[in-house]
Every structure is written in structure tokens, then in C-alpha cells.
């Protein structure tokens, strides 16, 4: 099977929700390897679940859902320029991803997620950015208490509810999402790097 055919499968095989058209088009334009495309689909799918949950639990919450979903769908796009980070550690893809998105006409408010998804400790990071970071962890059932605490505090600050109440609800939601991690990991592993 050719690389474009494998990428097509990663973008369209049954499983997670499809990526936004613009994100899928960018991946095809960049000849992205299939595995990162599958990963982006999975993180986007989890971000969708999280934003749906937030819409139910916090209907008045100020959240740019489309931005969160686009950010989740493109957060690792810089790995197309830093192939060594496809199977190993590294952070060069973060700034490179933001630059790549900007070069392809993506507005800065959407391109930023490529750079912010791993820098959630910055003091001015927004809830939208935190949600992309959470989705990038919880898709494989990785829990990061410090990250989750930031989300809980933001939710409590806007809802008027206690931190503990928000923690309990978020914990339940993330536990539910995390239960499908093995299925997601198998989906991602089905595509070559």
C-alpha cells in the first residue's frame, strides 16, 4: 500500500470522528505519515467528547469549541517537519507546527495550539488550550494531576461551584474517556510511522 493510501486510511477508516476538512487537507498537503494522522484523529475525537461534556455540565461556559477541536486536530502537525519526534521525544515540533500552520494561512488564534499543547504551565494559558492538552493526555488514559487541577480551578472560577465539586465531575468524565484507551492505542498502532 502506498503512503498516500495509508494516509487516506488513517483519515477515513472507521473509528474516531473525522478531522475537520481543513485539518485533513493540511495533512494531505504535507504528505503526513499515517500514524500522526491517526493520532490527531484520536485526540480530536477525545476533544469532541470533552467539549460535549462541558456543554452539558457548563452550558454558559465561555469556550471556543471550534478552536479546541481544530487545535486538537492539528496540535502535532509540526511532527511532519520533525520526523525524529514521531517515535521519540522532542519539542521542536511545537513551534514548527505553529509556523507551518501560519504559513498555510491558518489564523494565529488556531495555529497557537501547536505551540501551546505542551506548555500548559504558562501563566496566561487559556481554558481552550488546557482542553487540547488534556485531550492529548487522556486519549491514552494518561492522567496529569497538575493539568487537571488547572482545568478544575478554571471551571470552579466560572461556575461558582467548589473546586471539589468540579474535580469530582471532571474526574468522572476523564475516567470514562480513559476507559477506551486500549482501543485508541490499537487504532493508532495500526498505521505506520
GULO-143545 format. One record per residue: residue number from 0; residue in one letter; z negated, x negated, y negated of N, C-alpha, C, CB in turn. Coordinates in pm, 1 decimal. Glycine has a CB too. Layout:
// GULO-143545
> resi_resn_n_Z_n_X_n_Y_ca_Z_ca_X_ca_Y_c_Z_c_X_c_Y_cb_Z_cb_X_cb_Y
> NUM_A_Z_X_Y_Z_X_Y_Z_X_Y_Z_X_Y
...
This chain:
// GULO-143545
> resi_resn_n_Z_n_X_n_Y_ca_Z_ca_X_ca_Y_c_Z_c_X_c_Y_cb_Z_cb_X_cb_Y
> 0_X_0.0_-84.6_117.3_0.0_0.0_0.0_0.0_-89.9_-124.6_-122.9_96.6_0.7
> 1_X_78.5_-54.7_-223.1_89.4_-135.5_-344.2_-32.3_-113.3_-435.5_219.9_-101.6_-419.5
> 2_X_-52.1_-206.0_-528.9_-163.7_-194.5_-623.6_-154.8_-65.4_-705.5_-166.2_-316.0_-717.8
> 3_X_-36.5_-28.5_-759.3_-30.0_98.5_-832.8_-62.5_220.2_-745.1_108.3_115.5_-893.3
> 4_X_-22.6_215.3_-618.9_-54.3_326.6_-528.2_-204.6_334.1_-502.9_21.4_311.0_-394.4
> 5_X_-269.2_218.7_-488.0_-413.8_217.0_-466.8_-488.1_266.2_-591.3_-460.7_75.3_-429.7
> 6_X_-438.2_226.3_-707.3_-499.0_274.9_-831.2_-482.5_426.7_-841.8_-435.8_204.7_-954.2
> 7_X_-364.6_475.3_-807.9_-340.9_619.9_-810.7_-441.2_691.3_-719.9_-195.5_652.6_-767.0
> 8_X_-462.4_637.3_-601.4_-559.2_698.0_-509.3_-699.6_696.7_-568.0_-558.3_624.7_-374.9
> 9_X_-738.4_582.9_-628.1_-873.3_573.2_-686.2_-892.0_676.5_-797.2_-898.7_430.9_-741.5
> 10_X_-784.9_706.0_-867.3_-792.6_801.9_-977.9_-781.1_947.5_-933.2_-684.4_772.3_-1077.9
> 11_X_-719.5_971.0_-815.2_-687.2_1109.3_-777.7_-737.7_1154.9_-641.5_-541.8_1126.4_-780.6
> 12_X_-787.7_1065.1_-558.1_-838.3_1109.3_-428.0_-949.1_1212.4_-447.5_-890.4_988.9_-345.4
> 13_X_-964.9_1302.3_-350.3_-1073.9_1399.7_-358.5_-1208.4_1329.5_-370.3_-1073.2_1491.9_-236.0
> 14_X_-1297.6_1391.5_-443.6_-1429.8_1333.4_-462.1_-1480.6_1363.0_-600.9_-1427.3_1183.1_-437.5
> 15_X_-1512.3_1258.2_-675.0_-1566.6_1280.3_-810.2_-1465.6_1346.5_-902.5_-1611.8_1148.3_-871.1
> 16_X_-1516.7_1405.0_-1007.8_-1430.1_1467.5_-1108.1_-1328.6_1366.3_-1159.2_-1513.6_1524.2_-1225.3
> 17_X_-1210.7_1413.1_-1196.4_-1111.4_1320.3_-1252.7_-1155.9_1269.7_-1389.6_-973.6_1388.8_-1264.0
> 18_X_-1106.9_1153.2_-1423.6_-1134.9_1096.1_-1554.7_-1060.2_1173.1_-1663.0_-1096.3_947.2_-1558.2
> 19_X_-1107.6_1162.9_-1786.1_-1028.6_1218.9_-1896.1_-889.3_1155.1_-1894.8_-1099.4_1195.5_-2034.2
> 20_X_-787.8_1231.2_-1931.4_-649.4_1181.9_-1925.9_-631.6_1049.9_-1998.7_-555.3_1284.6_-1984.8
> 21_X_-691.6_1037.7_-2116.8_-675.4_914.8_-2194.8_-732.8_793.6_-2121.3_-743.0_929.6_-2331.4
> 22_X_-846.9_810.5_-2055.1_-908.2_700.3_-1980.3_-821.1_662.4_-1860.2_-1050.6_739.1_-1933.2
> 23_X_-772.8_761.3_-1786.9_-686.4_733.1_-1671.3_-558.0_663.8_-1716.3_-652.7_863.7_-1594.9
> 24_X_-501.5_709.5_-1827.4_-379.7_646.5_-1880.7_-405.1_499.6_-1916.5_-329.3_723.5_-2005.3
> 25_X_-518.1_472.0_-1980.0_-551.4_333.7_-2013.8_-563.2_247.0_-1889.1_-681.5_328.5_-2093.1
> 26_X_-626.1_298.2_-1785.5_-640.8_221.4_-1661.7_-504.8_191.9_-1598.7_-729.6_297.2_-1562.0
> 27_X_-415.4_289.5_-1602.9_-279.4_265.3_-1550.5_-205.6_164.2_-1637.6_-198.9_397.7_-1543.4
> 28_X_-217.3_176.7_-1769.2_-151.3_84.7_-1861.4_-198.5_-58.2_-1839.2_-176.9_126.6_-2006.0
> 29_X_-326.3_-75.3_-1809.9_-385.7_-207.5_-1791.5_-373.6_-259.2_-1648.5_-530.5_-204.0_-1831.2
> 30_X_-307.7_-183.2_-1561.3_-298.5_-219.8_-1419.5_-437.2_-252.7_-1362.8_-203.3_-340.4_-1401.0
> 31_X_-530.6_-165.7_-1389.7_-668.5_-187.3_-1345.2_-675.3_-193.7_-1193.4_-760.5_-75.8_-1397.8
> 32_X_-762.3_-279.3_-1142.3_-784.6_-279.6_-996.9_-844.8_-145.1_-953.8_-878.8_-397.8_-955.2
> 33_X_-820.3_-103.9_-831.5_-867.6_27.1_-785.0_-1019.4_44.0_-783.9_-816.1_51.4_-647.9
> 34_X_-1093.9_-59.8_-744.3_-1239.0_-41.5_-733.6_-1304.4_-9.4_-867.6_-1302.4_-165.7_-675.2
> 35_X_-1274.5_-83.1_-976.2_-1336.4_-43.0_-1102.2_-1293.3_96.4_-1147.9_-1303.0_-143.8_-1209.4
> 36_X_-1171.5_136.4_-1115.6_-1127.9_272.2_-1148.8_-1213.7_374.2_-1073.1_-977.1_291.7_-1114.9
> 37_X_-1239.6_346.4_-945.4_-1325.7_434.9_-866.6_-1467.0_436.2_-924.1_-1328.6_390.7_-718.4
> 38_X_-1515.6_319.9_-964.7_-1649.2_311.2_-1024.9_-1656.6_394.3_-1153.1_-1685.4_164.3_-1054.8
> 39_X_-1556.6_381.9_-1237.1_-1555.6_458.1_-1362.3_-1553.9_608.0_-1335.4_-1434.5_419.1_-1447.9
> 40_X_-1481.0_647.5_-1233.5_-1479.9_789.4_-1196.0_-1618.1_836.9_-1153.6_-1380.0_813.9_-1083.0
> 41_X_-1686.6_754.6_-1077.3_-1820.0_791.0_-1029.4_-1920.2_801.2_-1144.0_-1868.8_689.1_-927.0
> 42_X_-1918.2_703.9_-1234.2_-2012.0_706.0_-1346.6_-1979.3_823.5_-1438.6_-2007.0_572.0_-1425.4
> 43_X_-1851.2_849.5_-1459.0_-1810.4_966.4_-1538.5_-1861.9_1095.3_-1472.9_-1655.0_971.5_-1553.4
> 44_X_-1849.8_1105.6_-1342.7_-1894.8_1223.5_-1270.0_-2045.7_1244.1_-1286.9_-1859.0_1211.1_-1121.4
> 45_X_-2121.7_1135.9_-1278.4_-2266.4_1144.8_-1296.1_-2299.1_1181.1_-1440.8_-2334.7_1011.8_-1256.9
> 46_X_-2227.7_1123.6_-1536.1_-2249.9_1158.5_-1677.2_-2222.8_1307.0_-1699.2_-2159.4_1072.9_-1770.1
> 47_X_-2122.2_1359.2_-1631.5_-2093.5_1502.4_-1640.3_-2214.3_1582.8_-1591.5_-1967.0_1538.2_-1557.4
> 48_X_-2268.3_1543.5_-1476.4_-2385.4_1613.6_-1422.9_-2503.3_1606.4_-1520.0_-2425.7_1554.3_-1286.9
> 49_X_-2526.2_1489.1_-1577.7_-2638.3_1472.3_-1670.8_-2619.7_1556.1_-1797.0_-2654.2_1324.9_-1708.3
> 50_X_-2497.6_1557.4_-1850.4_-2475.8_1636.2_-1972.7_-2483.8_1786.5_-1943.6_-2338.8_1601.8_-2035.1
> 51_X_-2443.5_1828.4_-1825.7_-2458.9_1968.6_-1786.7_-2607.5_2004.8_-1778.6_-2388.9_1995.6_-1650.8
> 52_X_-2684.9_1916.9_-1717.9_-2828.8_1939.2_-1707.1_-2891.6_1947.3_-1846.4_-2895.1_1826.7_-1624.4
> 53_X_-2854.0_1855.5_-1933.9_-2907.5_1857.0_-2069.4_-2869.0_1984.2_-2144.7_-2858.8_1735.3_-2145.7
> 54_X_-2747.4_2031.6_-2124.3_-2704.2_2154.7_-2190.8_-2789.9_2273.0_-2146.6_-2555.7_2182.7_-2161.2
> 55_X_-2831.9_2273.9_-2020.9_-2917.6_2381.5_-1971.0_-3062.1_2365.8_-2020.0_-2914.4_2384.6_-1817.7
> 56_X_-3113.8_2244.0_-2013.9_-3254.7_2219.2_-2046.6_-3280.9_2210.7_-2197.3_-3300.5_2091.0_-1980.6
> 57_X_-3181.7_2162.2_-2271.4_-3196.9_2138.4_-2415.5_-3073.0_2189.3_-2488.4_-3219.8_1986.9_-2445.2
> 58_X_-3052.9_2320.1_-2491.4_-2929.4_2374.3_-2548.8_-2908.9_2343.5_-2697.0_-2927.5_2521.4_-2529.8
> 59_X_-3013.9_2309.6_-2769.8_-2998.5_2278.9_-2912.0_-2991.3_2128.4_-2939.4_-3113.4_2339.4_-2990.2
> 60_X_-2994.8_2047.9_-2835.2_-2991.1_1902.3_-2849.8_-2859.7_1857.9_-2912.9_-3010.2_1833.6_-2713.5
> 61_X_-2868.7_1770.4_-3012.4_-2750.1_1712.1_-3074.8_-2696.7_1603.1_-2983.5_-2782.3_1655.4_-3216.9
> 62_X_-2582.9_1630.0_-2922.4_-2524.5_1539.0_-2825.5_-2373.3_1550.5_-2834.1_-2575.1_1569.5_-2681.6
> 63_X_-2305.2_1438.3_-2836.8_-2159.4_1439.5_-2836.1_-2114.0_1423.9_-2690.8_-2099.9_1325.3_-2927.9
> 64_X_-2107.4_1536.7_-2622.1_-2078.1_1536.6_-2479.3_-1944.9_1470.0_-2447.7_-2078.1_1678.2_-2426.5
> 65_X_-1841.7_1498.9_-2527.0_-1710.9_1437.8_-2502.3_-1717.6_1285.7_-2515.9_-1606.3_1494.8_-2599.2
> 66_X_-1794.5_1238.4_-2612.9_-1809.7_1093.5_-2631.2_-1882.5_1032.0_-2512.0_-1886.2_1062.8_-2761.9
> 67_X_-1988.3_1096.2_-2464.3_-2061.9_1045.5_-2348.2_-1968.8_1036.9_-2227.6_-2184.0_1136.0_-2316.3
> 68_X_-1890.5_1141.4_-2205.3_-1800.8_1142.5_-2089.3_-1691.9_1036.5_-2102.3_-1737.1_1280.8_-2072.6
> 69_X_-1636.6_1020.7_-2221.6_-1535.8_916.8_-2241.4_-1599.3_778.2_-2226.1_-1469.5_931.0_-2380.7
> 70_X_-1718.4_761.5_-2281.4_-1788.3_633.0_-2268.3_-1815.9_598.1_-2123.4_-1919.0_635.8_-2345.7
> 71_X_-1860.1_695.1_-2045.4_-1884.5_670.8_-1903.2_-1754.7_637.1_-1830.7_-1951.0_793.0_-1838.4
> 72_X_-1645.5_700.0_-1872.0_-1515.4_680.4_-1807.2_-1450.2_546.5_-1842.0_-1422.2_792.7_-1845.7
> 73_X_-1500.7_479.2_-1944.6_-1437.1_354.0_-1988.3_-1535.5_238.3_-2004.0_-1365.9_376.3_-2119.4
> 74_X_-1661.8_256.6_-1972.7_-1762.8_155.9_-2006.0_-1733.3_17.4_-1948.1_-1896.9_201.9_-1957.5
> 75_X_-1672.0_9.7_-1832.7_-1642.8_-119.8_-1769.3_-1495.7_-159.5_-1778.2_-1684.5_-116.1_-1624.1
> 76_X_-1421.2_-100.9_-1868.7_-1278.2_-128.6_-1876.5_-1250.3_-275.3_-1909.6_-1213.3_-38.7_-1980.8
> 77_X_-1345.0_-342.5_-1972.0_-1329.9_-484.6_-2002.7_-1322.9_-572.8_-1879.8_-1442.7_-529.6_-2088.4
> 78_X_-1361.7_-519.5_-1765.0_-1351.8_-598.0_-1641.6_-1206.8_-619.6_-1600.8_-1427.8_-529.1_-1528.5
> 79_X_-1114.7_-543.5_-1658.7_-973.1_-569.5_-1631.6_-932.1_-703.7_-1691.3_-884.6_-456.0_-1688.4
> 80_X_-1003.6_-747.8_-1795.2_-975.8_-877.2_-1858.2_-1065.9_-988.3_-1803.7_-993.2_-866.5_-2009.3
> 81_X_-1170.1_-951.1_-1733.7_-1265.2_-1048.3_-1677.4_-1283.8_-1018.0_-1528.9_-1403.3_-1043.8_-1753.1
> 82_X_-1181.8_-1050.1_-1453.4_-1178.7_-1016.7_-1310.7_-1296.4_-1076.8_-1233.4_-1048.3_-1064.4_-1249.5
> 83_X_-1348.8_-1191.1_-1277.1_-1461.3_-1252.0_-1205.8_-1585.1_-1161.2_-1208.2_-1495.1_-1388.7_-1267.7
> 84_X_-1591.0_-1071.5_-1305.0_-1705.0_-981.3_-1314.9_-1686.4_-854.4_-1230.0_-1727.9_-943.3_-1460.6
> 85_X_-1573.1_-845.0_-1160.7_-1552.7_-731.6_-1070.7_-1642.9_-742.3_-948.5_-1405.9_-723.2_-1027.3
> 86_X_-1672.5_-864.8_-906.5_-1754.3_-881.7_-786.9_-1874.5_-971.3_-812.0_-1670.8_-938.5_-674.4
> 87_X_-1901.0_-1003.2_-937.3_-2015.3_-1087.1_-969.9_-2073.4_-1049.1_-1103.7_-1976.1_-1233.4_-969.8
> 88_X_-2183.8_-1113.2_-1137.9_-2248.9_-1079.3_-1264.2_-2170.9_-1130.8_-1384.5_-2389.6_-1135.3_-1266.7
> 89_X_-2204.1_-1077.2_-1498.0_-2141.8_-1122.6_-1621.4_-2143.2_-1014.3_-1726.0_-2000.2_-1167.9_-1595.9
> 90_X_-2136.1_-1057.1_-1850.9_-2138.3_-961.2_-1960.8_-2019.5_-976.9_-2055.3_-2266.7_-975.5_-2038.3
> 91_X_-1928.3_-1068.1_-2023.7_-1812.1_-1088.0_-2110.9_-1728.1_-961.3_-2120.3_-1726.2_-1204.0_-2059.8
> 92_X_-1731.9_-879.0_-2017.1_-1650.4_-757.1_-2016.4_-1695.4_-655.6_-2121.6_-1654.9_-693.0_-1879.0
> 93_X_-1818.2_-666.4_-2168.2_-1870.8_-565.6_-2260.4_-1798.9_-570.0_-2395.2_-2021.1_-585.9_-2280.8
> 94_X_-1804.5_-680.6_-2462.9_-1734.8_-693.9_-2592.1_-1584.0_-687.4_-2571.4_-1773.5_-827.0_-2662.3
> 95_X_-1535.4_-749.3_-2463.0_-1391.4_-746.0_-2434.7_-1343.6_-602.6_-2414.7_-1358.7_-830.5_-2310.0
> 96_X_-1424.2_-521.1_-2349.8_-1388.1_-381.4_-2328.7_-1379.1_-305.3_-2459.0_-1487.9_-314.8_-2237.7
> 97_X_-1474.8_-327.2_-2546.6_-1471.6_-261.5_-2676.9_-1346.4_-304.7_-2753.5_-1599.6_-294.4_-2758.2
> 98_X_-1317.9_-433.8_-2755.1_-1199.2_-485.3_-2825.3_-1070.6_-429.1_-2764.8_-1196.5_-639.4_-2820.4
> 99_X_-1066.3_-420.9_-2633.7_-949.5_-368.5_-2564.0_-925.5_-221.8_-2600.2_-966.8_-383.6_-2412.2
> 100_X_-1031.6_-144.8_-2600.6_-1018.8_-3.2_-2635.7_-972.7_13.1_-2780.0_-1152.2_69.7_-2614.5
> 101_X_-1030.9_-64.2_-2869.9_-989.5_-58.0_-3010.8_-842.9_-95.9_-3025.0_-1077.0_-150.9_-3097.6
> 102_X_-799.6_-199.1_-2952.5_-659.8_-243.7_-2958.7_-563.8_-136.9_-2907.7_-641.6_-371.8_-2877.8
> 103_X_-612.1_-46.9_-2822.2_-529.4_61.9_-2769.3_-548.7_191.6_-2847.8_-561.7_85.6_-2622.0
> 104_X_-606.2_180.3_-2966.3_-615.0_295.9_-3055.0_-732.4_388.4_-3031.8_-493.1_373.4_-3043.7
> 105_X_-827.6_347.7_-2949.5_-945.8_431.4_-2926.6_-1037.0_417.7_-3048.6_-1021.4_390.0_-2793.6
> 106_X_-1083.4_528.1_-3103.9_-1170.6_521.3_-3221.7_-1299.4_443.4_-3192.3_-1205.1_663.0_-3270.0
> 107_X_-1353.0_375.2_-3292.9_-1474.2_294.2_-3273.7_-1592.0_371.2_-3214.7_-1515.9_235.2_-3404.7
> 108_X_-1608.4_498.5_-3253.4_-1723.1_573.8_-3201.5_-1712.1_598.8_-3050.7_-1735.6_707.1_-3275.0
> 109_X_-1592.9_584.9_-2994.6_-1575.2_597.3_-2849.9_-1568.7_460.5_-2782.3_-1448.5_677.0_-2818.9
> 110_X_-1510.2_364.0_-2849.2_-1495.7_229.6_-2792.2_-1630.7_159.6_-2778.2_-1402.3_145.1_-2879.0
> 111_X_-1728.3_199.9_-2856.5_-1856.7_130.0_-2858.2_-1927.6_128.6_-2723.3_-1946.3_192.5_-2959.8
> 112_X_-1905.5_230.3_-2641.2_-1978.3_240.5_-2514.9_-1950.7_122.2_-2421.9_-1942.0_370.0_-2444.9
> 113_X_-1832.7_64.3_-2432.1_-1802.1_-53.0_-2350.0_-1897.7_-166.4_-2383.7_-1655.7_-98.1_-2370.8
> 114_X_-1938.6_-174.5_-2509.1_-2030.3_-280.2_-2551.7_-2177.2_-239.9_-2538.7_-2001.0_-318.5_-2694.8
> 115_X_-2208.5_-111.1_-2549.4_-2349.7_-70.0_-2552.2_-2407.4_-31.6_-2416.7_-2365.5_45.1_-2644.9
> 116_X_-2324.7_-15.4_-2314.2_-2378.7_36.8_-2188.2_-2482.1_-54.1_-2122.9_-2266.8_60.1_-2091.9
> 117_X_-2483.3_-180.3_-2159.0_-2581.3_-272.8_-2101.8_-2680.4_-323.5_-2206.1_-2510.4_-390.7_-2037.3
> 118_X_-2671.0_-273.4_-2328.4_-2759.5_-321.2_-2435.5_-2846.7_-207.7_-2487.0_-2677.5_-382.0_-2551.4
> 119_X_-2899.1_-130.3_-2395.4_-2975.2_-12.7_-2432.6_-3110.0_-43.8_-2496.4_-2996.0_71.8_-2312.9
> 120_X_-3148.4_-170.4_-2501.9_-3276.1_-206.7_-2565.5_-3263.0_-227.2_-2715.9_-3331.5_-333.0_-2502.3
> 121_X_-3142.2_-224.8_-2769.3_-3124.8_-242.0_-2913.2_-3196.9_-130.0_-2988.2_-2974.4_-244.2_-2950.3
> 122_X_-3256.9_-160.9_-3102.2_-3338.1_-60.7_-3171.6_-3261.5_60.0_-3224.6_-3407.7_-125.2_-3284.1
> 123_X_-3134.8_45.6_-3254.8_-3061.0_157.1_-3315.1_-2969.0_228.9_-3216.5_-2979.3_106.9_-3431.6
> 124_X_-2993.0_210.5_-3089.2_-2906.9_270.4_-2987.4_-2930.7_421.9_-2984.9_-2934.0_207.2_-2846.6
> 125_X_-2822.7_497.9_-2972.9_-2832.5_643.1_-2975.4_-2849.9_704.3_-2837.1_-2710.8_700.5_-3040.3
> 126_X_-2885.6_830.5_-2834.5_-2904.4_901.8_-2708.0_-2774.4_904.8_-2628.2_-2954.5_1045.3_-2733.7
> 127_X_-2660.9_922.8_-2694.0_-2532.9_923.7_-2622.7_-2514.8_793.1_-2544.9_-2415.2_944.3_-2721.8
> 128_X_-2545.8_681.1_-2610.0_-2533.0_550.4_-2545.5_-2630.7_536.7_-2428.7_-2556.7_438.1_-2647.5
> 129_X_-2752.5_585.1_-2448.8_-2852.6_579.0_-2342.7_-2808.3_657.8_-2220.5_-2986.4_631.6_-2392.8
> 130_X_-2742.9_770.0_-2243.5_-2697.8_851.9_-2129.8_-2588.8_781.4_-2049.8_-2646.4_987.6_-2179.0
> 131_X_-2499.6_710.8_-2117.5_-2398.2_632.2_-2044.7_-2467.8_523.5_-1962.5_-2294.6_568.1_-2144.0
> 132_X_-2568.2_459.2_-2020.5_-2643.3_356.4_-1948.3_-2713.5_414.3_-1826.3_-2745.4_290.5_-2040.7
> 133_X_-2776.4_530.1_-1842.4_-2844.0_594.7_-1729.0_-2742.4_629.6_-1620.1_-2919.4_722.6_-1775.4
> 134_X_-2630.2_686.5_-1658.5_-2527.9_723.1_-1559.8_-2478.7_599.8_-1483.9_-2409.2_793.6_-1628.8
> 135_X_-2467.7_486.1_-1554.5_-2421.9_362.2_-1492.6_-2524.5_305.4_-1395.6_-2390.0_259.5_-1599.1
> 136_X_-2646.4_351.1_-1402.9_-2750.6_307.2_-1308.5_-2770.5_408.8_-1196.6_-2883.6_284.3_-1382.2
> 137_X_-2783.8_535.6_-1233.5_-2826.5_636.4_-1135.9_-2716.2_673.2_-1037.5_-2873.5_760.9_-1207.6
> 138_X_-2589.9_641.6_-1067.9_-2482.5_673.4_-972.7_-2511.2_610.8_-836.4_-2346.0_624.2_-1026.2
> 139_X_-2580.8_495.8_-837.2_-2614.8_429.3_-710.9_-2764.7_438.7_-682.7_-2571.0_281.8_-714.4
> 140_X_-2829.8_530.8_-751.4_-2972.6_559.3_-736.5_-3059.9_441.8_-780.2_-3003.5_594.9_-592.1
> 141_X_-3014.8_368.7_-879.3_-3097.4_263.4_-936.3_-3176.8_323.5_-1051.6_-3010.8_142.0_-983.9
> 142_X_-3307.8_313.5_-1041.8_-3396.0_367.3_-1144.7_-3442.8_252.3_-1233.5_-3517.5_442.4_-1081.4
> 143_X_-3432.7_271.7_-1362.6_-3475.4_172.1_-1461.3_-3577.2_240.9_-1552.5_-3352.1_114.1_-1544.2
> 144_X_-3706.0_225.6_-1521.6_-3808.9_299.5_-1595.5_-3802.4_280.8_-1747.1_-3944.2_257.9_-1547.1
> 145_X_-3776.6_159.6_-1793.9_-3773.2_136.7_-1938.8_-3661.1_216.8_-2004.8_-3755.5_-12.8_-1968.8
> 146_X_-3546.4_223.3_-1939.3_-3433.2_300.4_-1989.7_-3464.7_450.1_-1987.4_-3306.8_270.8_-1906.8
> 147_X_-3517.2_495.7_-1878.0_-3551.9_636.8_-1865.7_-3659.7_676.9_-1966.5_-3599.1_667.2_-1723.8
> 148_X_-3753.7_586.8_-1993.0_-3857.8_615.3_-2092.6_-3797.5_634.9_-2231.5_-3961.3_501.6_-2096.0
> 149_X_-3695.8_556.6_-2263.9_-3629.1_574.0_-2393.0_-3566.1_712.9_-2403.7_-3521.9_465.5_-2412.9
> 150_X_-3503.0_756.7_-2296.0_-3442.2_890.2_-2295.5_-3551.2_997.1_-2307.6_-3358.4_912.2_-2166.0
> 151_X_-3657.4_981.6_-2232.4_-3767.7_1078.6_-2235.2_-3825.2_1090.5_-2376.2_-3878.9_1037.4_-2135.8
> 152_X_-3847.2_977.2_-2441.1_-3902.6_980.9_-2577.0_-3807.0_1050.9_-2673.6_-3932.5_838.3_-2626.7
> 153_X_-3677.0_1027.0_-2658.9_-3579.1_1094.8_-2745.5_-3582.7_1245.8_-2721.7_-3435.9_1039.8_-2720.1
> 154_X_-3588.6_1282.9_-2595.5_-3591.3_1426.0_-2564.0_-3718.7_1491.3_-2616.5_-3579.6_1447.7_-2412.5
> 155_X_-3832.6_1426.3_-2597.2_-3959.1_1481.6_-2645.2_-3959.5_1489.8_-2797.6_-4077.5_1396.3_-2595.9
> 156_X_-3899.0_1393.3_-2863.6_-3894.2_1392.7_-3009.2_-3812.5_1506.3_-3067.7_-3839.1_1263.3_-3056.8
> 157_X_-3715.7_1554.4_-2992.2_-3633.2_1664.2_-3043.2_-3677.0_1800.9_-2991.1_-3488.7_1640.6_-3006.5
> 158_X_-3742.3_1803.2_-2875.5_-3777.2_1932.2_-2815.2_-3913.6_1984.6_-2858.3_-3774.0_1920.5_-2665.6
> 159_X_-4000.5_1893.8_-2901.0_-4136.6_1935.1_-2933.2_-4225.1_1944.0_-2810.6_-4134.9_2067.6_-3003.6
> 160_X_-4169.2_1914.8_-2696.0_-4247.8_1915.4_-2572.0_-4314.0_1779.0_-2555.0_-4158.2_1949.4_-2448.0
> 161_X_-4409.5_1772.0_-2463.4_-4478.2_1644.6_-2441.7_-4388.0_1547.4_-2366.2_-4609.7_1666.4_-2364.5
> 162_X_-4417.7_1420.3_-2382.4_-4344.4_1316.3_-2309.5_-4356.1_1341.1_-2159.6_-4397.9_1174.8_-2345.7
> 163_X_-4473.9_1378.9_-2115.6_-4495.4_1400.9_-1972.9_-4406.5_1514.7_-1920.2_-4643.6_1432.6_-1946.0
> 164_X_-4396.7_1623.7_-1995.6_-4310.7_1735.0_-1953.2_-4164.7_1688.5_-1942.5_-4322.4_1854.1_-2053.0
> 165_X_-4120.6_1615.4_-2043.0_-3982.2_1566.3_-2041.1_-3961.2_1467.6_-1926.8_-3946.6_1499.7_-2175.4
> 166_X_-4059.8_1382.1_-1902.7_-4049.3_1286.5_-1792.6_-4033.1_1357.9_-1658.8_-4172.4_1195.8_-1789.0
> 167_X_-4116.4_1457.8_-1636.0_-4111.4_1529.0_-1507.9_-3974.8_1592.4_-1485.5_-4220.5_1636.4_-1502.1
> 168_X_-3919.1_1654.4_-1588.6_-3788.5_1719.0_-1573.5_-3676.3_1617.4_-1554.5_-3758.9_1806.1_-1694.7
> 169_X_-3679.6_1510.1_-1633.5_-3576.1_1407.8_-1617.9_-3587.6_1340.6_-1482.0_-3585.9_1303.1_-1730.0
> 170_X_-3708.6_1312.5_-1439.7_-3728.8_1250.4_-1308.8_-3671.3_1337.4_-1197.3_-3878.0_1225.0_-1284.1
> 171_X_-3697.4_1466.9_-1204.3_-3642.2_1558.7_-1103.4_-3489.0_1556.8_-1106.2_-3694.1_1702.7_-1127.0
> 172_X_-3432.1_1559.6_-1226.7_-3285.4_1560.0_-1238.8_-3225.8_1431.4_-1184.0_-3243.3_1578.6_-1385.3
> 173_X_-3285.2_1316.8_-1217.4_-3231.3_1189.6_-1170.2_-3250.6_1172.1_-1020.0_-3296.7_1074.3_-1244.3
> 174_X_-3360.1_1223.5_-968.5_-3381.7_1219.4_-823.4_-3272.6_1299.0_-752.7_-3521.8_1275.2_-786.7
> 175_X_-3241.0_1415.6_-805.0_-3136.1_1499.0_-745.9_-3000.6_1427.6_-749.9_-3127.2_1633.9_-819.6
> 176_X_-2966.6_1370.5_-864.6_-2839.3_1298.5_-877.5_-2836.7_1179.2_-781.9_-2817.5_1251.0_-1023.8
> 177_X_-2947.9_1107.6_-774.2_-2954.7_988.5_-690.0_-2940.5_1015.6_-541.0_-3082.9_919.1_-713.9
> 178_X_-2965.9_1138.3_-499.9_-2957.8_1171.1_-357.6_-2817.7_1152.5_-300.2_-3002.6_1313.1_-335.4
> 179_X_-2715.3_1154.5_-383.4_-2577.7_1137.8_-335.5_-2526.9_994.6_-351.0_-2485.4_1232.3_-409.7
> 180_X_-2616.8_900.0_-370.4_-2576.4_761.2_-395.6_-2498.3_701.1_-279.1_-2698.7_676.0_-424.0
> 181_X_-2539.9_726.7_-157.7_-2469.3_667.1_-43.0_-2324.8_715.6_-37.1_-2541.8_701.1_89.1
> 182_X_-2304.0_841.9_-64.4_-2168.8_897.7_-66.7_-2086.1_831.3_-177.7_-2173.7_1051.7_-87.2
> 183_X_-2147.7_811.9_-293.0_-2076.7_746.9_-403.9_-2044.5_601.3_-371.6_-2160.2_754.6_-532.3
> 184_X_-2140.2_530.6_-315.6_-2116.9_390.3_-279.5_-2003.1_378.6_-178.3_-2245.5_327.1_-222.3
> 185_X_-1997.1_471.2_-83.2_-1888.5_470.5_15.1_-1754.3_498.4_-51.9_-1915.0_574.3_125.4
> 186_X_-1750.9_590.9_-147.6_-1626.9_619.2_-219.9_-1578.2_494.1_-290.5_-1647.2_733.5_-321.2
> 187_X_-1667.4_427.7_-363.0_-1628.3_306.6_-436.3_-1580.9_196.8_-341.4_-1745.7_255.2_-520.8
> 188_X_-1652.7_178.7_-231.6_-1618.5_70.5_-137.9_-1485.1_92.7_-67.7_-1727.4_55.9_-34.1
> 189_X_-1433.3_214.2_-71.4_-1307.6_244.3_-5.5_-1187.1_185.3_-78.2_-1291.5_392.9_6.9
> 190_X_-1208.7_130.2_-198.0_-1099.8_76.7_-279.2_-1118.1_-72.4_-300.1_-1092.2_148.8_-414.5
> 191_X_-1008.8_-147.3_-290.7_-1020.5_-292.5_-306.7_-1045.6_-334.3_-451.0_-895.3_-359.8_-256.1
> 192_X_-1107.9_-449.3_-464.1_-1133.4_-506.9_-594.9_-1001.9_-555.4_-650.5_-1237.4_-622.0_-587.8
